[in-house]
Amino acid sequence: MRTLIGWTASAACATVIVAGLSALPAPAQDARAQELKKDRRDLRQDTREIRGDRKEVAKDTHEARQDRKGLEASRQQLRDAYKSGDPAAIKAARESFQKSRAELKGDAKDRRQDVRDLRQDTEARRDDVRDLRQDRRALRPDPTK
């Protein structure tokens, strides 16, 4: 009788152990799941960077438009100074005009750099989306099995 109970208890323990091990994810699946989480995290980070870059481009565009208006005002001042013939007014108007041009060039340069950053971040996001889709496909069970 004892032997029968011993065998039954051993078989029950073995069944529980085997069931527990089969319920655990396979190491390869666990690694794939971690890769999937990493890809999602990268995707969220790229999306944040893209949003920030778009805001910077919009801000730089606004600044460039304001500088163009300021440049036009400086041009008009320079014309008026030439018409007046006053050397001090001409000198001040030239300096103002050069300053306005420098500001516009700086803002245009910043905007170009921000647009480049936006393109790079968009490309990185596309790559991350592609990786995420590939990892999802790899995690799907094979329908042929």
C-alpha positions as semicolon CSV with decimal commas, in nm:
position;residue;x (nm);y (nm);z (nm)
1;M;0,000;0,000;0,000
2;R;0,279;0,237;0,091
3;T;0,445;0,173;-0,241
4;L;0,128;0,255;-0,428
5;I;0,088;0,585;-0,240
6;G;0,456;0,664;-0,297
7;W;0,424;0,597;-0,669
8;T;0,107;0,805;-0,693
9;A;0,263;1,097;-0,504
10;S;0,575;1,080;-0,721
11;A;0,366;1,075;-1,039
12;A;0,162;1,373;-0,917
13;C;0,477;1,569;-0,834
14;A;0,630;1,486;-1,169
15;T;0,311;1,596;-1,346
16;V;0,311;1,928;-1,159
17;I;0,679;1,988;-1,238
18;V;0,635;1,910;-1,609
19;A;0,323;2,128;-1,629
20;G;0,507;2,412;-1,454
21;L;0,803;2,393;-1,688
22;S;0,587;2,382;-1,997
23;A;0,397;2,689;-1,876
24;L;0,717;2,891;-1,855
25;P;0,805;3,082;-2,173
26;A;1,084;2,943;-2,378
27;P;1,409;3,142;-2,351
28;A;1,392;3,233;-2,720
29;Q;1,037;3,360;-2,684
30;D;1,137;3,561;-2,376
31;A;1,422;3,721;-2,571
32;R;1,186;3,804;-2,856
33;A;0,939;3,958;-2,613
34;Q;1,219;4,171;-2,467
35;E;1,318;4,277;-2,818
36;L;0,956;4,371;-2,885
37;K;0,945;4,586;-2,571
38;K;1,272;4,753;-2,669
39;D;1,137;4,828;-3,017
40;R;0,822;4,982;-2,869
41;R;1,031;5,195;-2,635
42;D;1,248;5,312;-2,926
43;L;0,936;5,394;-3,125
44;R;0,793;5,607;-2,844
45;Q;1,125;5,790;-2,803
46;D;1,146;5,861;-3,176
47;T;0,789;5,991;-3,174
48;R;0,876;6,229;-2,889
49;E;1,184;6,351;-3,077
50;I;0,981;6,407;-3,394
51;R;0,725;6,612;-3,202
52;G;1,002;6,822;-3,050
53;D;1,171;6,872;-3,386
54;R;0,844;6,983;-3,544
55;K;0,797;7,239;-3,270
56;E;1,152;7,368;-3,321
57;V;1,099;7,396;-3,698
58;A;0,776;7,587;-3,641
59;K;0,947;7,820;-3,393
60;D;1,239;7,881;-3,629
61;T;1,000;7,944;-3,918
62;H;0,816;8,202;-3,709
63;E;1,144;8,370;-3,612
64;A;1,260;8,378;-3,975
65;R;0,932;8,543;-4,081
66;Q;0,971;8,803;-3,809
67;D;1,330;8,864;-3,917
68;R;1,218;8,911;-4,278
69;K;0,976;9,177;-4,164
70;G;1,253;9,339;-3,962
71;L;1,486;9,320;-4,261
72;E;1,229;9,493;-4,481
73;A;1,193;9,767;-4,219
74;S;1,572;9,806;-4,206
75;R;1,584;9,831;-4,586
76;Q;1,325;10,105;-4,578
77;Q;1,523;10,286;-4,307
78;L;1,835;10,263;-4,522
79;R;1,649;10,405;-4,823
80;D;1,516;10,692;-4,612
81;A;1,866;10,757;-4,472
82;Y;2,011;10,775;-4,824
83;K;1,735;11,014;-4,925
84;S;1,809;11,238;-4,625
85;G;2,183;11,242;-4,701
86;D;2,278;11,243;-4,329
87;P;2,604;11,038;-4,289
88;A;2,528;10,942;-3,928
89;A;2,179;10,818;-4,022
90;I;2,321;10,622;-4,317
91;K;2,580;10,455;-4,094
92;A;2,319;10,364;-3,830
93;A;2,081;10,232;-4,096
94;R;2,357;10,018;-4,254
95;E;2,445;9,867;-3,916
96;S;2,080;9,796;-3,847
97;F;2,041;9,639;-4,191
98;Q;2,350;9,418;-4,148
99;K;2,231;9,309;-3,804
100;S;1,889;9,217;-3,944
101;R;2,049;9,017;-4,226
102;A;2,273;8,830;-3,980
103;E;1,974;8,740;-3,761
104;L;1,780;8,614;-4,061
105;K;2,074;8,402;-4,181
106;G;2,120;8,255;-3,832
107;D;1,753;8,167;-3,798
108;A;1,745;8,017;-4,148
109;K;2,051;7,807;-4,063
110;D;1,887;7,686;-3,739
111;R;1,572;7,598;-3,929
112;R;1,765;7,399;-4,190
113;Q;1,941;7,204;-3,914
114;D;1,611;7,136;-3,739
115;V;1,460;7,012;-4,065
116;R;1,758;6,776;-4,109
117;D;1,709;6,649;-3,753
118;L;1,341;6,596;-3,823
119;R;1,419;6,392;-4,134
120;Q;1,671;6,177;-3,945
121;D;1,428;6,116;-3,659
122;T;1,153;6,028;-3,906
123;E;1,384;5,777;-4,076
124;A;1,481;5,628;-3,740
125;R;1,113;5,594;-3,651
126;R;1,042;5,418;-3,982
127;D;1,324;5,174;-3,910
128;D;1,189;5,111;-3,561
129;V;0,838;5,051;-3,698
130;R;0,985;4,804;-3,947
131;D;1,176;4,624;-3,668
132;L;0,865;4,611;-3,451
133;R;0,660;4,456;-3,731
134;Q;0,930;4,197;-3,800
135;D;0,950;4,106;-3,432
136;R;0,571;4,073;-3,409
137;R;0,572;3,844;-3,711
138;A;0,847;3,637;-3,553
139;L;0,643;3,597;-3,233
140;R;0,334;3,470;-3,415
141;P;0,291;3,095;-3,405
142;D;0,375;2,922;-3,731
143;P;0,043;2,823;-3,899
144;T;0,207;2,533;-4,085
145;K;0,289;2,346;-3,762
